[in-house]
Amino acid sequence: MAHPNDVHPPQVLTDLVQQIVMESGNPEGFSAEAWLQEWLAAPLPAFGNRRPRDVLQEPEGLALIQATLLQIQKGSFA
């Protein structure tokens, strides 16, 4: 049986995280896919303590995840 973190996140989200890191930090040695896998698996207060991976299953889930990642970049959830 596959471990939950073995599931690859949608490429659009991996690309977004990589773009955020390139704009806001030092991308050297950073794996957007590995970070995203862990982030998607952890319950978050921003989603009512649901996992982002579960939010992705909702009709507007992808857009909500993308907006949340952009808010994190701006420090809204810091």
Backbone bond lengths (Angstrom), bond angles and torsions (degrees), N, CA, C in turn:
res aa  C-N    CA-C-N  psi(-1)  N-CA   C-N-CA  omega(-1)  CA-C   N-CA-C  phi
1 M - - - 1.455 - - 1.527 109.26 -
2 A 1.315 117.20 136.19 1.466 121.78 -177.98 1.521 110.75 -74.13
3 H 1.304 115.18 143.81 1.463 122.30 173.92 1.517 107.48 -74.58
4 P 1.372 118.81 142.06 1.472 120.38 -178.14 1.516 113.72 -52.97
5 N 1.319 117.36 -32.99 1.462 120.00 -178.39 1.521 112.20 -77.22
6 D 1.358 117.89 -7.56 1.456 121.28 178.47 1.530 111.93 -80.70
7 V 1.322 117.20 -13.38 1.454 121.57 179.71 1.528 108.57 -75.68
8 H 1.315 116.02 129.02 1.461 119.63 -178.75 1.526 110.23 -76.75
9 P 1.331 116.55 131.27 1.466 119.65 177.00 1.529 109.88 -69.56
10 P 1.332 116.20 160.69 1.473 118.46 176.96 1.531 110.64 -56.15
11 Q 1.324 115.82 137.81 1.468 120.64 -176.92 1.526 111.77 -57.77
12 V 1.314 117.32 -35.45 1.466 120.33 -179.60 1.534 110.40 -60.68
13 L 1.324 117.58 -35.13 1.468 120.06 178.30 1.524 111.26 -74.88
14 T 1.319 116.39 -40.28 1.470 119.64 177.09 1.522 109.71 -60.40
15 D 1.324 116.93 -43.51 1.464 121.23 178.90 1.530 111.06 -63.16
16 L 1.327 116.86 -40.10 1.462 120.58 179.81 1.527 110.73 -64.08
17 V 1.324 117.12 -45.57 1.469 120.32 179.44 1.525 110.09 -62.46
18 Q 1.318 117.33 -42.04 1.466 120.19 178.87 1.527 110.14 -62.45
19 Q 1.323 117.58 -41.77 1.466 121.33 178.43 1.529 110.48 -62.87
20 I 1.332 117.05 -43.48 1.466 121.46 179.73 1.524 110.23 -59.90
21 V 1.314 116.76 -44.97 1.473 120.31 -178.96 1.522 110.38 -66.17
22 M 1.314 117.13 -40.00 1.465 119.36 179.22 1.522 111.46 -64.45
23 E 1.336 116.75 -34.77 1.463 120.97 -179.60 1.527 112.44 -80.56
24 S 1.313 116.90 -30.73 1.462 120.17 -168.59 1.522 115.35 -115.01
25 G 1.299 117.59 -8.89 1.457 117.76 -174.15 1.508 112.06 -154.43
26 N 1.302 114.49 -154.97 1.452 121.90 -178.60 1.527 108.03 -109.19
27 P 1.340 117.59 108.28 1.457 120.09 -176.10 1.534 114.46 -76.10
28 E 1.323 117.88 -7.56 1.463 120.40 -177.16 1.524 110.96 -60.35
29 G 1.320 116.25 122.25 1.454 122.15 177.98 1.516 114.47 77.95
30 F 1.333 117.83 3.32 1.463 121.41 -178.25 1.521 109.69 -92.77
31 S 1.312 116.44 132.49 1.461 121.60 175.71 1.524 108.50 -107.81
32 A 1.313 116.07 105.91 1.465 120.63 179.60 1.521 110.47 -59.89
33 E 1.325 117.50 -40.96 1.462 120.20 -177.77 1.532 111.07 -65.86
34 A 1.328 118.03 -43.85 1.466 120.71 179.74 1.530 110.83 -64.16
35 W 1.339 116.47 -44.12 1.468 119.59 179.26 1.520 110.32 -62.16
36 L 1.328 116.19 -44.42 1.453 121.31 -177.73 1.527 111.33 -65.12
37 Q 1.316 117.57 -39.29 1.468 120.58 177.71 1.523 110.62 -57.68
38 E 1.318 116.70 -45.15 1.463 120.38 179.55 1.522 111.32 -68.51
39 W 1.326 117.17 -43.31 1.463 121.42 -178.60 1.525 110.69 -62.99
40 L 1.326 117.22 -41.40 1.464 121.21 -179.65 1.528 112.43 -66.01
41 A 1.321 117.66 -24.19 1.463 121.79 -175.34 1.524 113.95 -90.12
42 A 1.321 118.03 -11.22 1.469 121.41 -174.72 1.528 110.99 -98.66
43 P 1.335 117.81 131.63 1.466 119.72 174.71 1.534 110.36 -60.32
44 L 1.326 116.02 137.69 1.465 120.44 -176.61 1.527 110.83 -127.79
45 P 1.343 117.20 137.94 1.464 120.72 176.67 1.530 112.61 -57.19
46 A 1.324 117.67 -33.48 1.472 120.88 -179.43 1.528 112.17 -60.08
47 F 1.326 116.62 -21.49 1.462 121.75 -179.70 1.527 111.35 -115.52
48 G 1.319 116.99 30.43 1.462 120.47 179.77 1.517 111.96 64.02
49 N 1.334 115.62 35.67 1.465 124.00 -178.07 1.524 113.15 63.58
50 R 1.317 115.71 23.11 1.466 120.29 171.51 1.519 108.24 -92.30
51 R 1.320 116.27 160.42 1.459 120.96 176.68 1.533 109.11 -80.54
52 P 1.323 117.40 138.78 1.464 119.35 175.39 1.532 111.84 -54.48
53 R 1.323 117.70 -33.67 1.463 121.50 178.30 1.533 110.62 -57.97
54 D 1.341 116.73 -37.32 1.459 120.69 178.47 1.531 111.39 -73.70
55 V 1.322 115.70 -36.79 1.471 120.40 177.95 1.530 110.07 -61.67
56 L 1.332 117.52 -34.16 1.465 121.57 179.74 1.528 112.50 -59.99
57 Q 1.317 117.76 -22.77 1.462 121.27 -178.43 1.531 112.42 -77.87
58 E 1.334 116.69 -12.31 1.467 121.65 -179.23 1.529 109.77 -81.30
59 P 1.332 117.48 156.20 1.468 120.31 -177.73 1.536 114.24 -53.43
60 E 1.308 117.99 -42.43 1.468 120.88 -179.23 1.530 111.85 -103.13
61 G 1.324 116.18 16.97 1.460 121.41 -174.44 1.515 114.82 -60.36
62 L 1.322 117.03 -44.81 1.459 119.76 -178.61 1.521 110.76 -61.10
63 A 1.318 117.36 -45.65 1.470 120.89 179.48 1.526 110.80 -62.81
64 L 1.328 117.13 -38.60 1.466 120.70 178.71 1.525 111.03 -65.95
65 I 1.316 117.27 -42.01 1.469 121.15 178.24 1.528 110.08 -64.11
66 Q 1.323 117.06 -44.35 1.468 120.39 178.99 1.530 110.75 -60.56
67 A 1.322 117.37 -45.78 1.468 121.08 179.53 1.520 110.91 -62.66
68 T 1.314 117.35 -38.97 1.469 120.91 -179.94 1.522 110.88 -66.05
69 L 1.319 117.20 -42.94 1.467 119.95 178.06 1.527 110.94 -61.12
70 L 1.322 117.35 -39.98 1.463 120.42 177.96 1.526 111.40 -67.37
71 Q 1.334 117.51 -35.32 1.470 120.83 176.34 1.532 110.16 -66.01
72 I 1.319 116.69 -39.29 1.464 120.77 177.52 1.528 109.14 -60.90
73 Q 1.328 116.85 -42.68 1.457 120.53 178.90 1.527 111.33 -58.30
74 K 1.315 116.55 -38.60 1.462 120.98 -178.11 1.541 112.16 -82.06
75 G 1.332 116.71 -6.78 1.458 120.35 178.12 1.513 114.40 92.56
76 S 1.321 117.95 8.96 1.461 121.07 -177.95 1.521 112.98 -63.81
77 F 1.331 117.58 -27.98 1.454 121.41 -179.69 1.516 111.67 -112.34
78 A 1.318 117.31 17.08 1.466 121.21 -178.03 1.522 110.26 -73.33
